Amino acid sequence: MSLYRTELRRLGKRRFARWATVLGLLLLGAVLVGVFFTNQKIGPEQQAAAQRQAEQQYQEQVRWAEQERKACEQAKASGQEQQDGRFPPDCEMITPPPPESIEAQWFLPSTFDFRASFEEMIVTFTAILALLGFVVGASFVGAEWSSGGMMNLLLWRPQRLTVLLTKLAALLTGLVAVALAAAVVWTAGFWAVGTLRGTTEKMTAGVWQSFALTGLRGLVLIVVAATVGFALASLGRHTAMALGGAIGAVVVGQFGLGIVMSMAGARFVEAWLLPTYGLAWMQKKVTLEDWNSCNATYYGECEPATFDLTWQHASILFSVALVVVLGAALVSMRRRDVA
């Protein structure tokens, strides 16, 4: 009997894995439905309504300017304009803004532009499935250790590293299959949102290629998250080891570190936070700004110092974390007593 096929069946029959997958897919569905109902398709009716609102806003500004000018003239006549400093020296300076300064597009309802917005939806999809992969990966091997199933399995197949890596391969196979199927539905769903509640214009082969590469980076991140969760649970021989480590990393390593670095006056505090690297990996580059530093421009403006965090930086961090955690799990599996 094939160990790999056995582990695939075991993964599919695990109640926690099935319910966690259902919960993750329901969360994705909720995001899709939420985006659908919070956007509208822009047509002549919406354009006309926005134009009316812009005109109404302009008329309110005209009335306000007239009221302020009259108040200024009354204050000037009574000699009070110098006391409160509310009005300019010449009341004629109080004028409404030009009509073109209030644009109708400001009042248009939210609409879903597939070309401009779908990359953000890929990031959302990746974040949800990476969390799902981490939890399912930790549970898949953690439950085997805590229930004694790993020891029984090693009696049948005593090659420790082969058993552990086969479990990991089965986990990643199932996760990638779910991710690819969900990605197809996710893309089709948002294409429908763009068609019915927005626009799908200006979609070219280059744009689709960019989306595909972003999705591929997302799939890599999902696989890394699942592998790290699997390795941490194997190290601690319990699901709680991975979940506790994740909570500790978020609470202590992220929020706590961020607070400490901010209090220390460190530049580019976000560069010390893990989510920034995930975003840099997905978007290829994240530009951090330090508003405590001022770079004067030729025109005397103050611009913050910037630092570009790229996908190469993120790939180094993720590669090191993956090698260290998985390597430690393999060494522990080979050397420690499993009885």
Sequence and secondary structure as in RCSB ss.txt:
>XXXX:A:sequence
MSLYRTELRRLGKRRFARWATVLGLLLLGAVLVGVFFTNQKIGPEQQAAAQRQAEQQYQEQVRWAEQERKACEQA
KASGQEQQDGRFPPDCEMITPPPPESIEAQWFLPSTFDFRASFEEMIVTFTAILALLGFVVGASFVGAEWSSGGM
MNLLLWRPQRLTVLLTKLAALLTGLVAVALAAAVVWTAGFWAVGTLRGTTEKMTAGVWQSFALTGLRGLVLIVVA
ATVGFALASLGRHTAMALGGAIGAVVVGQFGLGIVMSMAGARFVEAWLLPTYGLAWMQKKVTLEDWNSCNATYYG
ECEPATFDLTWQHASILFSVALVVVLGAALVSMRRRDVA
>XXXX:A:secstr
  HHHHHHHHHHH HHHHHHHHHHHHHHHHHHHHHHHT     HHHHHHHHHHHHHHHHHHHHHHHHHHHHHHHH
HHHT HHHH  S SSGGG     GGGS GGGGS   EEHHHHHHHHHHHHHHHHHHHHHHHHHHHHHHHHHHTHH
HHHHHHS  HHHHHHHHHHHHHHHHHHHHHHHHHHHHHHHHHHHHHHEE TT  HHHHHHHHHHHHHHHHHHHHH
HHHHHHHHHHHTSHHHHHHHHHHIIIIIIIIHHHHHHHTT S GGGGSHHHHHHHHHHSEEEEEEEEEEEE TTS
 EEEEEEEEEHHHHHHHHHHHHHHHHHHHHHHHHHS   
